[in-house]
């Protein structure tokens, strides 16, 4: 059944992916009308999140952000599909890096790195990093897709320009193997997800609200002695993104406890407050805010 679903859907995705960009974004506009005005996908959650973190904003301001967010979300979703067929020339033009020289410095120090990301702007075309002639191999840490065919498609897309998808469970083993072989890697990890309450060991203020956070990137960098950067992505035009690798630390084992996590949250908050329409508001990231903090939990101040 899963295979049937894939082969029914994939031809449509492929046809969308090969559309010229001008027509491609016209399709995105139509998807926006469907998602925002007709289906109303998670509009209640989006509005609740915006009102929660921006209590000072008026109703009209919230609605304006909400509408811009849905337009961006549809672009981002369609750009995932575009990744099926996007050319090397196009991805290099549309997802640029401003400070590759910093990676060259880390490369000269023989340092692998953790790239911490939030659900902000877009990271779909981060594989463009592989086109700069660096020694680094790019790995994306992801959650395996239940449908085997779609999971294989995701791996194929990420592998088009030399990237590799690996699961959370494979990460430590692969990093150790690469270190033993002298292979430099950059390991991209989305670090702003909300953990289940039973796993909520670390709490921090995120957008002024105390919530649990994952600290896996923090612990991994310390244990493996890797540099850590924040991927600061800005949407500079429709279908155009500019990424800056903001240093968090080059000496993770000697950072104060939870300092890496705290710096990451600070960088992400700064972007959200500046242009909130590019954050992914459809997820319930503040759902545990009213839950009692477990006695054995650590609170990052």
PANU-409273 format. One line per field, with one value per residue: x, y, z of N, C-alpha, C in turn; residue number from 1. Coordinates in pm, 1 decimal. Example, Ala and Ser with C-alpha at 12.3 -4.5 7.8 and 13.67 -1.06 7.14 Angstrom:
n_X: 1319.0	1285.0 .
n_Y: -569.0	-225.0 .
n_Z: 780.0	708.0 .
ca_X: 1230.0	1367.0 .
ca_Y: -450.0	-106.0 .
ca_Z: 780.0	714.0 .
c_X: 1320.0	1290.0 .
c_Y: -330.0	3.0 .
c_Z: 780.0	787.0 .
num: 1	2 .
! end
This chain:
n_X: 83.0	195.0	386.1	222.5	95.5	317.5	397.7	178.1	180.6	441.1	492.7	345.6	477.4	725.8	663.9	583.3	826.7	987.9	892.8	932.1	1074.0	913.6	651.1	637.9	627.8	383.3	219.9	272.7	145.2	-119.6	-144.0	-115.5	-358.4	-536.7	-446.1	-448.3	-692.7	-900.8	-862.4	-748.8	-524.2	-401.3	-444.6	-542.9	-351.0	-124.2	-201.4	-241.6	20.2	156.8	23.2	93.7	375.6	410.0	268.9	242.8	170.2	-74.9	-405.2	-429.0	-161.6	-75.7	-231.3	-123.7	140.8	80.5	-39.7	170.5	346.6	217.5	228.8	504.6	554.2	427.5	583.2	823.3	754.0	699.2	952.4	1092.7	999.6	1097.1	1361.3	1396.9	1469.7	1627.0	1895.9	2257.6	2367.5	2149.0	2089.3	2321.9	2311.6	2083.2	2099.4	2315.4	2633.9	2778.6	3020.5	3226.4	3495.9	3532.1	3471.2	3681.6	3888.4	3830.1	3858.4	4132.4	4217.4	4155.0	3899.8	3592.7	3239.2	2939.8	2641.8	2402.2	2056.8	1750.2	1390.3	1366.7	1329.2	1470.3	1613.3	1636.6	1799.2	2056.9	2252.6	2398.5	2631.4	2815.0	2922.3	3134.2	3392.1	3508.1	3667.3	3493.8	3238.3	2892.9	2637.4	2301.7	2098.1	1820.4	1472.1	1361.4	1149.0	832.6	714.6	875.9	954.2	928.2	1111.4	1348.0	1346.5	1385.8	1648.2	1778.8	1740.3	1881.7	2128.8	2206.3	2393.2	2607.9	2551.5	2447.7	2192.8	2139.3	2021.7	1925.7	2010.3	2225.9	2418.6	2634.0	2797.4	2873.8	3011.8	3226.9	3347.6	3421.0	3602.9	3804.8	3894.8	3991.2	3819.8	3665.2	3366.0	3052.5	2778.0	2450.1	2194.7	1864.5	1760.0	1554.4	1330.8	1048.0	1078.7	934.8	748.4	840.7	1101.8	1202.1	1451.0	1607.1	1546.6	1458.5	1433.2	1250.0	1174.6	1074.4	930.2	928.6	1045.4	1094.8	1395.9	1585.2	1915.1	2098.6	2276.2	2453.8	2569.7	2682.9	2874.6	3050.8	3137.0	3260.4	3446.5	3402.3	3371.1	3116.2	2850.0	2600.0	2347.9	2261.2	2007.6	1877.6	1592.8	1621.2	1489.5	1221.6	1255.6	1525.3	1805.8	2025.5	2299.1	2470.9	2739.0	2739.7	2967.3	2960.0	3114.2	3458.6	3575.8	3433.1	3439.8	3533.7	3350.0	3117.6	2866.8	2583.1	2611.4	2632.7	2379.3	2234.1	2341.7	2264.6	1980.7	1958.8	2055.1	1859.2	1621.9	1675.6	1657.1	1387.5	1246.1	1313.0	1219.4	946.2	776.1	905.7	947.1	862.2	551.7	352.4	386.8	354.2	540.1	547.4	396.9	436.1	444.3	284.5	315.6	429.0	767.5	992.2	1144.2	1406.5	1503.7	1711.5	1751.3	1819.6	1957.3 .
n_Y: -120.8	124.7	154.8	187.3	431.1	600.0	577.7	684.8	946.2	1045.6	1102.7	1340.7	1513.6	1522.4	1644.6	1897.3	1980.2	2028.4	2253.6	2584.5	2849.4	3081.2	2995.7	2794.7	2929.2	3046.7	2827.8	2781.1	3005.9	2938.0	2712.1	2833.4	2982.2	2768.1	2635.1	2837.6	2991.3	2809.6	2538.7	2607.5	2525.9	2435.1	2689.6	2783.5	2695.0	2832.8	3101.6	3106.3	3054.5	3282.5	3490.4	3422.2	3454.8	3711.7	3916.6	4187.5	4275.8	4399.4	4287.8	4314.7	4324.7	4068.4	3913.8	3995.9	3898.3	3627.5	3571.6	3627.7	3434.4	3191.7	3214.1	3203.6	2947.5	2781.8	2834.1	2723.3	2453.6	2382.9	2426.9	2217.7	2013.9	2105.0	2042.6	1791.1	1806.2	2032.3	2218.2	2211.3	2460.6	2631.6	2588.0	2673.7	2941.1	3023.1	2957.2	3086.6	3123.7	3335.4	3345.4	3149.4	3135.3	3108.3	2841.7	2731.3	2801.2	2645.2	2401.6	2399.8	2370.1	2116.1	2047.0	1897.6	1977.1	2074.0	2177.0	2385.7	2425.9	2612.0	2595.0	2791.2	3028.4	2867.6	2546.2	2371.0	2373.1	2350.4	2181.2	2305.0	2382.7	2186.8	2251.5	2420.9	2331.4	2227.8	2019.6	1901.5	1663.6	1663.4	1601.4	1531.2	1520.6	1326.9	1227.2	909.9	837.9	684.2	565.4	371.0	419.6	699.9	771.1	679.1	849.9	1098.3	1061.1	1032.1	1285.2	1450.9	1349.0	1434.5	1638.8	1551.4	1530.4	1354.3	1172.8	1082.5	887.6	977.8	776.2	667.7	860.0	912.6	686.1	709.2	953.4	888.6	689.0	841.0	1018.9	843.9	767.5	1001.8	1175.2	1475.5	1619.9	1795.0	1826.8	1859.3	1969.7	1999.1	2192.2	2295.8	2156.5	2031.6	1834.9	1521.9	1520.2	1341.9	1321.8	1564.0	1714.3	1940.5	2282.7	2604.1	2960.9	3045.1	3270.8	3420.3	3240.9	2965.9	2657.3	2304.8	2177.6	2006.4	1887.3	1752.7	1821.6	1991.2	1818.0	1623.5	1768.9	1839.7	1587.6	1482.4	1668.0	1886.0	2171.6	2427.7	2575.0	2822.0	2810.8	3074.4	3171.6	3378.5	3495.0	3639.1	3706.5	3594.2	3256.9	3279.0	3255.5	3344.3	3239.5	3247.6	3133.4	3133.8	3158.3	2950.2	2799.9	2698.5	2528.3	2314.7	2120.7	2272.8	2469.1	2646.7	2470.3	2388.9	2614.1	2618.1	2540.9	2757.1	2974.9	2905.2	2920.5	3192.0	3309.7	3214.0	3325.7	3596.5	3615.6	3542.2	3747.1	3962.8	3905.7	3757.8	3615.7	3416.2	3197.5	2861.5	2828.3	2641.1	2426.9	2294.8	2432.4	2542.3	2387.5	2264.0	2457.1	2511.9	2294.5	2122.9	2164.9	1897.5	1758.0	1669.8	1808.6	2039.8	2389.3	2635.2	2941.3 .
n_Z: 0.0	82.6	-115.7	-338.8	-282.0	-293.5	-567.7	-690.0	-605.0	-650.8	-937.3	-968.0	-791.8	-916.5	-1161.0	-1070.5	-967.5	-1190.9	-1306.1	-1444.8	-1247.4	-1225.1	-1287.2	-1103.7	-853.4	-883.5	-854.8	-585.7	-477.7	-528.9	-371.2	-124.7	-104.6	-86.7	149.3	347.6	328.7	264.5	371.9	616.4	764.5	1069.8	1179.6	1421.7	1608.7	1515.3	1552.1	1831.8	1919.9	1821.7	1958.4	2212.4	2232.6	2145.6	2309.5	2314.5	2067.2	1835.8	1727.4	1449.3	1373.5	1445.4	1269.5	1026.3	1039.6	1058.5	809.2	630.7	718.7	642.7	364.8	324.6	431.8	246.0	20.2	114.0	145.5	-120.4	-223.1	-114.0	-275.3	-517.7	-488.4	-588.8	-855.8	-892.1	-1032.1	-1009.9	-1066.5	-1018.2	-742.5	-625.9	-684.4	-550.8	-280.8	-83.9	84.4	325.7	462.6	402.3	439.8	712.5	760.8	621.1	785.6	1016.5	895.9	845.4	1102.8	1146.8	1236.9	1294.8	1277.8	1453.8	1319.6	1416.5	1381.5	1354.2	1310.9	1095.3	833.3	582.6	531.1	335.1	108.7	198.2	117.7	-74.6	33.4	-16.5	-257.1	-250.5	-256.1	-23.7	227.8	395.5	472.0	438.8	669.0	743.1	1022.5	1084.6	1127.6	1061.6	785.2	781.0	553.8	331.0	63.9	36.0	227.2	111.0	-107.9	16.3	109.7	-133.1	-249.2	-66.8	-112.3	-360.7	-406.5	-268.5	3.5	306.3	466.8	802.9	1079.4	1418.3	1587.7	1456.1	1458.5	1656.5	1624.1	1352.5	1354.8	1523.9	1368.2	1141.2	1260.6	1337.6	1087.2	993.8	863.0	790.0	906.8	873.8	1075.8	1055.5	1262.7	1366.2	1625.6	1783.1	1860.6	2049.3	2330.6	2452.1	2757.0	2950.8	2884.6	2935.2	3044.8	3046.7	3082.2	2952.2	2897.7	2623.1	2390.5	2599.1	2750.4	2966.1	2870.9	2790.4	2637.7	2383.1	2437.5	2291.8	2079.2	2206.7	2403.8	2238.1	2089.1	2294.3	2389.2	2163.7	2094.4	1904.9	1686.4	1704.8	1527.7	1451.6	1214.6	1047.0	865.6	616.1	442.0	145.7	-77.6	-289.8	-301.5	-265.6	-56.4	210.3	387.4	697.2	886.2	1212.1	1472.2	1758.2	1937.6	1941.7	2102.4	2247.5	2471.0	2685.0	2733.6	2947.2	3139.7	2951.3	2795.6	2518.1	2424.3	2525.4	2382.4	2124.3	2141.8	2193.5	1953.0	1773.7	1878.2	1835.0	1555.8	1517.3	1648.9	1492.4	1228.0	1236.8	1066.5	931.1	1087.6	1191.9	1280.6	1314.8	1481.6	1814.5	2013.0	2262.4	2428.9	2674.9	2864.9	3089.7	3245.6	3542.1	3631.5	3626.4	3921.6	3899.3	3687.1	3498.2	3503.4	3274.3	3316.5 .
ca_X: 0.0	284.2	445.7	119.1	81.7	436.1	398.2	69.3	215.0	572.0	488.7	295.0	587.3	830.3	615.1	591.8	968.2	1053.9	832.8	1014.8	1050.1	802.4	526.8	649.8	578.0	238.7	161.1	281.9	38.4	-246.5	-140.8	-140.2	-503.5	-598.6	-405.8	-482.1	-832.0	-998.8	-839.0	-719.0	-432.7	-343.3	-452.0	-562.3	-220.6	-37.3	-245.3	-213.1	164.7	193.1	-30.2	166.3	511.7	404.8	149.4	238.7	126.3	-219.3	-469.5	-396.1	-20.3	-70.9	-288.5	-28.7	249.6	22.7	-59.9	303.4	402.6	158.8	283.1	641.3	548.3	393.3	705.5	920.8	707.1	720.2	1097.7	1131.3	969.7	1190.3	1490.5	1403.4	1531.8	1701.1	2030.6	2368.8	2379.3	2038.2	2099.3	2437.6	2268.4	1969.5	2132.9	2456.0	2696.7	2850.3	3150.7	3289.5	3633.4	3534.0	3480.4	3818.0	3971.0	3806.4	3915.8	4277.8	4237.7	4113.2	3784.2	3456.8	3152.0	2795.6	2569.7	2272.8	1955.4	1613.2	1290.9	1357.1	1358.6	1473.6	1740.1	1618.4	1906.3	2185.2	2349.9	2482.0	2760.2	2905.1	2970.2	3239.5	3524.3	3561.3	3693.3	3385.7	3121.9	2774.5	2540.1	2180.3	2038.6	1676.8	1387.1	1327.9	1010.4	773.8	699.7	1011.7	982.7	949.8	1237.3	1454.3	1345.4	1450.4	1792.3	1827.3	1743.8	1992.0	2254.7	2230.5	2513.7	2710.0	2508.5	2401.6	2101.2	2160.1	1927.8	1982.1	2074.1	2350.0	2506.2	2756.9	2879.8	2929.8	3112.0	3345.4	3410.1	3484.8	3719.4	3909.6	3944.7	4039.1	3722.6	3598.9	3222.8	2965.5	2658.9	2341.5	2094.5	1757.7	1774.6	1449.7	1211.5	998.7	1084.0	824.5	764.7	920.6	1242.5	1228.0	1551.2	1667.0	1446.6	1517.5	1339.5	1249.6	1079.3	1015.9	848.6	1013.4	1007.1	1203.4	1467.6	1683.9	2053.4	2182.1	2383.5	2546.0	2643.1	2760.0	2990.6	3144.0	3193.6	3339.9	3538.1	3375.7	3329.0	2971.0	2805.6	2456.3	2320.1	2175.3	1956.9	1785.1	1524.9	1653.7	1400.8	1143.8	1339.2	1666.9	1843.1	2164.5	2333.2	2593.9	2774.5	2776.0	3040.0	2914.0	3238.1	3557.2	3631.6	3312.3	3459.1	3564.7	3241.7	3036.0	2753.6	2465.5	2637.6	2609.0	2233.7	2190.0	2380.3	2178.5	1847.8	1973.2	2064.0	1729.7	1528.4	1709.3	1598.9	1240.8	1195.4	1336.5	1126.4	875.1	699.8	983.7	958.9	757.9	458.9	247.0	414.9	325.1	669.0	529.3	287.2	464.4	472.3	208.9	343.3	527.8	902.8	1035.7	1240.3	1543.7	1536.6	1802.3	1697.9	1924.4	1925.4 .
ca_Y: 0.0	239.7	167.6	239.5	574.3	669.0	583.8	772.8	1084.2	1088.9	1170.6	1477.6	1588.8	1542.0	1744.1	2028.3	2014.9	2072.3	2378.6	2705.3	2911.0	3177.1	2918.1	2719.9	3011.1	3065.4	2709.7	2807.3	3101.7	2864.4	2626.9	2924.7	3007.5	2643.9	2605.4	2946.2	3036.0	2701.2	2434.5	2669.4	2431.6	2470.0	2834.3	2807.1	2677.1	2942.8	3224.7	3091.8	3070.2	3422.3	3571.3	3383.6	3509.7	3854.7	3971.9	4332.4	4307.5	4413.8	4182.8	4334.3	4287.8	3921.9	3862.6	4025.7	3800.3	3496.2	3558.5	3620.5	3303.7	3086.5	3230.7	3150.6	2803.0	2717.5	2841.7	2629.1	2319.2	2362.4	2421.0	2079.7	1937.6	2153.0	1977.7	1667.1	1826.6	2158.0	2199.1	2260.9	2604.4	2701.2	2582.1	2756.0	3080.8	3053.2	2937.6	3127.5	3135.6	3463.1	3338.8	3018.8	3142.0	3058.7	2695.8	2698.0	2812.9	2524.6	2292.3	2402.4	2324.0	1975.1	2042.6	1870.6	2070.3	2060.8	2293.0	2391.1	2497.9	2620.9	2589.7	2931.2	3055.3	2739.2	2473.2	2267.1	2373.7	2360.8	2099.5	2393.6	2390.6	2088.5	2300.5	2520.1	2269.1	2201.0	1878.5	1852.7	1589.3	1716.0	1503.1	1585.2	1428.7	1331.7	1119.0	822.8	843.2	550.1	513.7	338.7	483.8	842.4	779.8	665.5	972.4	1202.1	1033.0	1058.5	1430.8	1505.2	1297.6	1481.3	1721.4	1496.1	1521.8	1223.3	1172.5	976.7	898.0	1013.0	658.1	639.8	977.2	897.2	582.2	761.8	1055.2	816.8	623.6	944.9	1069.4	740.7	765.8	1135.0	1239.9	1591.9	1623.0	1891.5	1750.5	1956.4	1921.2	2091.7	2186.0	2369.3	2074.8	2017.2	1694.3	1471.1	1565.6	1245.0	1341.7	1707.7	1727.2	2073.6	2386.6	2735.2	3062.0	3059.6	3378.1	3466.4	3135.3	2854.2	2532.5	2207.1	2173.1	1900.6	1935.1	1651.5	1885.3	2040.8	1705.1	1558.7	1852.8	1828.3	1452.5	1454.2	1781.0	1947.8	2311.7	2442.3	2699.6	2840.9	2843.8	3192.6	3179.3	3488.2	3492.7	3769.9	3722.4	3471.7	3150.0	3312.0	3252.3	3376.1	3174.4	3285.5	3039.0	3213.9	3074.6	2931.5	2767.0	2612.0	2446.3	2271.1	2056.0	2369.6	2566.2	2626.7	2379.0	2434.8	2741.8	2600.5	2546.0	2893.7	3060.8	2868.8	2977.8	3337.0	3340.6	3186.6	3428.7	3722.6	3610.7	3538.2	3879.4	4055.5	3872.0	3639.6	3543.6	3306.5	3085.2	2760.9	2847.0	2538.7	2324.5	2338.1	2434.3	2590.7	2307.4	2220.3	2576.1	2510.9	2169.7	2138.1	2125.1	1783.3	1792.2	1638.8	1886.5	2153.4	2511.9	2723.1	3083.0 .
ca_Z: 0.0	87.6	-248.1	-428.8	-250.1	-345.8	-714.1	-731.8	-568.8	-701.7	-1068.2	-949.2	-730.5	-1017.8	-1257.0	-1003.9	-947.5	-1314.9	-1354.3	-1434.6	-1117.0	-1230.0	-1278.0	-978.3	-742.3	-904.6	-790.1	-441.9	-445.3	-528.9	-251.2	-12.8	-98.3	-39.7	287.4	440.3	323.9	251.5	473.3	745.9	829.3	1200.9	1202.8	1564.7	1673.7	1473.0	1618.5	1975.0	1937.9	1798.5	2068.7	2333.3	2236.9	2114.4	2374.2	2294.3	1931.3	1815.8	1648.5	1307.3	1356.1	1451.2	1143.7	919.2	1053.1	1029.6	664.5	569.3	753.6	558.7	230.3	329.4	455.1	118.2	-60.9	168.4	113.2	-264.3	-247.0	-83.8	-397.1	-621.0	-464.4	-667.3	-987.5	-901.4	-1085.4	-928.8	-1093.0	-952.1	-596.5	-589.9	-697.9	-464.4	-139.2	-77.0	216.2	331.0	530.2	381.8	491.2	850.9	750.4	578.1	906.1	1096.0	816.9	868.1	1240.8	1147.7	1327.5	1249.2	1347.7	1466.5	1266.0	1484.6	1304.7	1401.6	1203.0	1054.2	691.0	511.5	530.6	233.3	8.4	268.2	44.6	-156.7	103.0	-76.6	-386.5	-228.1	-262.1	110.3	260.2	481.6	425.0	506.5	717.0	803.8	1119.7	1057.6	1177.0	949.3	737.6	788.9	418.0	285.9	-65.0	59.6	301.4	10.7	-188.4	97.7	107.8	-268.9	-266.8	12.2	-163.9	-497.6	-413.3	-179.6	143.1	353.0	580.8	901.3	1191.0	1548.6	1645.9	1383.4	1458.9	1734.6	1560.6	1227.5	1390.0	1573.0	1252.6	1060.9	1333.3	1328.7	949.7	958.7	774.1	848.5	878.7	940.4	1111.7	1070.8	1357.2	1404.7	1771.2	1855.2	1877.3	2186.6	2372.7	2532.8	2894.7	3027.7	2847.9	2951.9	3150.8	3040.8	3056.2	2924.7	2847.5	2477.5	2359.7	2724.6	2812.8	3006.6	2803.9	2781.6	2510.0	2363.8	2446.6	2227.5	2002.1	2309.0	2461.6	2132.0	2058.5	2407.0	2395.1	2043.6	2075.1	1774.9	1684.2	1691.4	1465.0	1429.1	1074.7	1040.6	728.1	588.4	312.3	87.6	-192.5	-306.1	-355.3	-246.6	85.0	240.3	514.1	766.0	992.2	1329.3	1567.6	1895.8	2008.8	1876.2	2210.6	2318.4	2601.5	2790.3	2749.7	3068.2	3123.5	2875.8	2727.0	2374.4	2406.9	2554.9	2269.7	2011.2	2164.8	2179.1	1809.4	1710.6	1925.8	1767.7	1421.0	1525.7	1687.4	1381.7	1118.6	1288.0	963.6	873.0	1181.4	1171.3	1392.4	1315.8	1582.4	1951.8	2082.7	2399.7	2484.6	2812.0	2947.2	3215.6	3317.2	3649.5	3592.5	3707.7	4027.1	3857.5	3567.0	3512.2	3443.9	3223.1	3341.6 .
c_X: 86.7	348.8	348.9	101.3	197.6	428.8	280.4	107.3	341.8	567.3	439.9	405.3	694.9	788.6	620.5	737.0	1035.1	991.9	934.1	977.0	931.8	668.1	521.4	592.8	432.8	162.8	162.3	173.0	-97.9	-256.3	-169.1	-289.5	-575.8	-571.9	-456.9	-631.9	-933.4	-982.2	-819.0	-625.6	-366.9	-346.3	-468.4	-430.2	-127.5	-73.6	-215.1	-64.4	207.4	145.0	45.3	301.7	517.9	280.4	132.8	183.7	-26.3	-273.6	-432.7	-250.7	-3.7	-121.2	-192.4	87.2	201.1	10.9	73.8	368.1	348.5	209.9	424.3	641.5	517.8	512.3	804.3	883.2	731.1	869.0	1155.7	1111.3	1066.7	1326.2	1507.4	1483.7	1615.6	1844.9	2135.2	2383.1	2272.0	2054.9	2215.2	2401.6	2166.6	1995.3	2282.3	2503.5	2786.0	2991.4	3213.6	3432.3	3642.4	3542.0	3619.9	3914.8	3955.9	3865.8	4066.3	4313.4	4199.0	3994.9	3656.0	3362.8	3006.6	2733.7	2430.2	2176.4	1826.0	1519.7	1264.7	1402.7	1355.2	1611.4	1737.3	1735.9	2043.5	2293.9	2437.7	2620.7	2863.3	2969.5	3085.3	3380.0	3589.3	3585.2	3577.7	3284.3	3002.1	2677.2	2420.6	2121.2	1886.9	1604.3	1338.8	1179.3	954.5	755.9	839.6	1048.6	1008.3	1078.3	1355.5	1462.9	1415.4	1602.1	1852.8	1840.8	1863.0	2128.1	2293.1	2358.5	2617.4	2672.8	2459.1	2306.1	2133.9	2061.4	2001.5	2061.9	2206.8	2458.2	2638.7	2851.8	2947.9	3035.8	3240.5	3422.1	3484.2	3609.1	3835.7	3974.4	3999.5	3948.9	3656.0	3451.4	3156.4	2828.8	2546.5	2229.6	1991.9	1741.3	1665.0	1320.9	1174.3	1001.5	957.1	853.8	851.9	1070.2	1286.5	1322.4	1612.5	1559.4	1516.1	1407.5	1356.8	1138.2	1003.1	932.6	937.4	960.5	1124.0	1267.5	1554.7	1823.4	2150.4	2298.5	2494.0	2633.7	2733.3	2887.3	3095.9	3216.0	3288.9	3439.9	3523.7	3345.8	3177.1	2940.2	2653.5	2437.7	2214.4	2131.6	1858.0	1722.3	1541.7	1570.7	1323.7	1229.7	1488.0	1697.4	1992.3	2196.7	2467.4	2618.1	2825.5	2844.4	2970.0	3033.0	3328.9	3618.5	3518.8	3337.8	3483.2	3461.3	3169.3	2916.0	2634.8	2487.7	2607.3	2459.8	2182.1	2222.9	2293.5	2041.3	1851.9	1978.2	1928.3	1626.1	1549.6	1648.3	1446.7	1184.6	1209.8	1237.9	1050.4	804.1	775.2	1007.5	842.3	663.9	353.5	268.0	396.0	451.9	657.3	422.5	310.2	478.8	401.3	229.6	442.3	664.3	948.3	1145.3	1384.9	1587.8	1634.2	1742.0	1814.5	1881.0	2003.9 .
c_Y: 126.3	265.0	226.3	389.4	652.5	685.5	662.3	919.6	1132.8	1156.3	1315.3	1566.1	1620.2	1649.1	1885.0	2073.8	2068.5	2199.2	2492.5	2780.8	3007.6	3105.3	2841.6	2800.1	3053.9	2947.6	2728.1	2904.2	3032.8	2772.8	2711.2	2952.2	2885.9	2621.6	2710.5	2976.0	2921.6	2595.2	2495.4	2584.2	2490.9	2620.2	2867.3	2797.7	2792.8	3071.0	3220.6	3112.0	3215.8	3512.4	3543.8	3453.0	3658.7	3918.5	4121.7	4372.0	4311.4	4298.7	4194.4	4296.4	4136.0	3862.0	3883.1	3925.9	3662.0	3473.2	3546.4	3485.3	3194.4	3094.4	3172.5	2999.3	2727.9	2721.3	2734.0	2484.3	2287.6	2352.3	2285.2	1992.7	1976.4	2085.1	1849.1	1688.0	1953.7	2132.2	2255.4	2412.1	2683.0	2702.1	2668.3	2904.2	3119.0	3031.5	2964.0	3138.0	3258.7	3451.9	3199.9	3017.6	3093.5	2905.9	2653.2	2707.4	2687.7	2402.2	2283.5	2356.4	2177.5	1953.2	2005.3	1961.5	2026.8	2189.6	2291.5	2479.6	2507.8	2606.0	2732.1	2946.2	2924.5	2676.8	2365.2	2259.3	2391.3	2279.5	2181.5	2408.8	2296.9	2139.2	2400.0	2459.5	2245.3	2051.5	1816.5	1768.3	1636.6	1603.9	1577.0	1481.7	1439.0	1215.7	1038.9	832.1	701.4	486.1	495.3	411.1	633.5	865.4	771.3	789.7	1085.5	1183.8	1065.4	1208.6	1490.5	1460.1	1351.7	1563.0	1677.3	1489.1	1381.5	1241.5	1056.0	996.8	934.9	897.0	624.2	744.6	955.2	797.8	634.5	867.9	988.5	752.5	726.3	1000.4	971.5	738.5	901.6	1209.6	1356.7	1592.5	1744.0	1825.3	1848.1	1898.2	2029.6	2080.8	2258.2	2289.4	2062.7	1869.7	1652.5	1501.6	1471.0	1256.7	1486.5	1732.2	1866.6	2174.9	2521.4	2832.2	3074.3	3155.8	3419.3	3364.3	3015.7	2723.5	2434.3	2210.0	2047.8	1961.0	1835.6	1709.9	1932.9	1926.9	1637.4	1637.1	1843.7	1693.2	1423.6	1565.6	1842.0	2096.6	2315.7	2576.8	2701.7	2879.9	2953.8	3210.5	3294.7	3468.2	3631.2	3800.5	3592.9	3365.4	3176.4	3322.1	3280.6	3322.0	3223.4	3186.0	3118.4	3124.9	3069.2	2894.8	2683.7	2516.4	2398.4	2207.4	2153.5	2481.2	2541.1	2537.7	2448.8	2566.0	2732.8	2610.8	2688.7	2988.7	3033.0	2934.1	3129.7	3380.6	3324.0	3291.9	3561.1	3727.4	3616.5	3676.5	3979.8	4032.7	3744.4	3557.2	3424.4	3191.1	2989.2	2758.6	2737.3	2431.4	2380.8	2335.5	2478.3	2510.3	2265.3	2337.3	2575.2	2383.7	2196.3	2088.2	2010.4	1822.5	1769.4	1716.9	1999.6	2273.5	2601.3	2868.0	3173.4 .
c_Z: 0.0	-48.3	-348.4	-409.1	-310.7	-497.2	-771.0	-713.0	-638.4	-839.4	-1059.1	-892.0	-833.9	-1118.6	-1198.4	-996.9	-1073.6	-1374.1	-1349.4	-1306.9	-1117.4	-1214.7	-1146.3	-860.5	-762.7	-843.2	-638.9	-397.0	-438.8	-407.1	-127.2	4.2	-41.5	108.7	385.5	444.5	325.3	360.3	611.9	829.7	954.4	1231.0	1350.8	1639.7	1641.4	1546.4	1768.5	2003.1	1923.8	1911.8	2198.3	2342.9	2202.2	2176.9	2351.4	2157.5	1921.5	1731.4	1500.5	1278.6	1355.0	1320.0	1026.5	920.0	1011.9	878.6	591.4	596.6	662.9	415.3	223.2	345.7	325.7	22.5	-17.2	135.0	-34.5	-296.8	-209.7	-207.6	-509.2	-609.2	-543.6	-795.1	-998.8	-946.9	-989.3	-943.6	-1018.5	-800.7	-547.0	-592.9	-590.7	-315.4	-123.7	67.5	216.9	386.6	523.0	436.2	636.1	852.2	707.2	696.2	993.1	1027.3	840.8	1009.0	1257.3	1241.7	1252.7	1326.6	1349.5	1414.3	1326.9	1405.6	1383.4	1283.2	1153.7	908.7	613.3	524.3	422.2	135.8	72.3	198.6	-48.7	-95.7	40.5	-205.7	-373.8	-222.8	-127.6	129.2	338.1	404.6	506.6	541.3	776.3	897.5	1105.2	1123.9	1057.1	915.5	731.9	651.6	357.5	157.1	-49.3	138.9	204.6	-77.8	-114.2	97.2	-28.4	-293.8	-193.7	-41.3	-300.3	-510.4	-309.9	-33.1	177.0	470.2	672.5	1016.4	1319.3	1606.1	1578.6	1408.4	1530.2	1669.3	1434.4	1255.6	1437.6	1457.2	1167.2	1128.7	1326.3	1190.6	905.0	862.5	846.4	809.3	940.0	953.4	1145.7	1155.9	1386.8	1555.5	1848.9	1870.6	2024.9	2226.7	2445.6	2678.9	2976.2	2996.0	2868.0	3069.1	3158.6	3002.8	3039.2	2883.4	2696.5	2441.5	2486.0	2798.4	2843.5	2949.3	2807.4	2643.1	2504.0	2377.7	2382.7	2149.9	2095.1	2361.2	2358.7	2101.0	2168.6	2405.2	2279.8	2010.4	1935.4	1790.9	1665.8	1627.0	1459.3	1283.6	1070.0	894.8	716.0	450.7	251.0	-36.9	-208.5	-375.2	-343.5	-97.2	99.0	379.3	566.8	878.4	1111.5	1433.2	1703.6	1983.2	1919.0	1977.2	2301.1	2455.2	2716.5	2804.1	2882.4	3038.3	3055.9	2799.8	2577.4	2343.9	2425.0	2439.0	2147.5	2024.6	2147.2	2033.5	1740.5	1750.4	1852.9	1627.5	1424.4	1556.4	1572.5	1267.4	1155.0	1181.3	905.3	969.9	1159.7	1292.4	1403.7	1422.1	1722.7	2037.5	2228.5	2474.1	2629.3	2909.5	3082.2	3296.9	3430.4	3603.3	3682.5	3806.4	3984.6	3733.2	3599.9	3440.1	3402.7	3242.3	3246.7 .
num: 1	2	3	4	5	6	7	8	9	10	11	12	13	14	15	16	17	18	19	20	21	22	23	24	25	26	27	28	29	30	31	32	33	34	35	36	37	38	39	40	41	42	43	44	45	46	47	48	49	50	51	52	53	54	55	56	57	58	59	60	61	62	63	64	65	66	67	68	69	70	71	72	73	74	75	76	77	78	79	80	81	82	83	84	85	86	87	88	89	90	91	92	93	94	95	96	97	98	99	100	101	102	103	104	105	106	107	108	109	110	111	112	113	114	115	116	117	118	119	120	121	122	123	124	125	126	127	128	129	130	131	132	133	134	135	136	137	138	139	140	141	142	143	144	145	146	147	148	149	150	151	152	153	154	155	156	157	158	159	160	161	162	163	164	165	166	167	168	169	170	171	172	173	174	175	176	177	178	179	180	181	182	183	184	185	186	187	188	189	190	191	192	193	194	195	196	197	198	199	200	201	202	203	204	205	206	207	208	209	210	211	212	213	214	215	216	217	218	219	220	221	222	223	224	225	226	227	228	229	230	231	232	233	234	235	236	237	238	239	240	241	242	243	244	245	246	247	248	249	250	251	252	253	254	255	256	257	258	259	260	261	262	263	264	265	266	267	268	269	270	271	272	273	274	275	276	277	278	279	280	281	282	283	284	285	286	287	288	289	290	291	292	293	294	295	296	297	298	299	300	301 .
! end
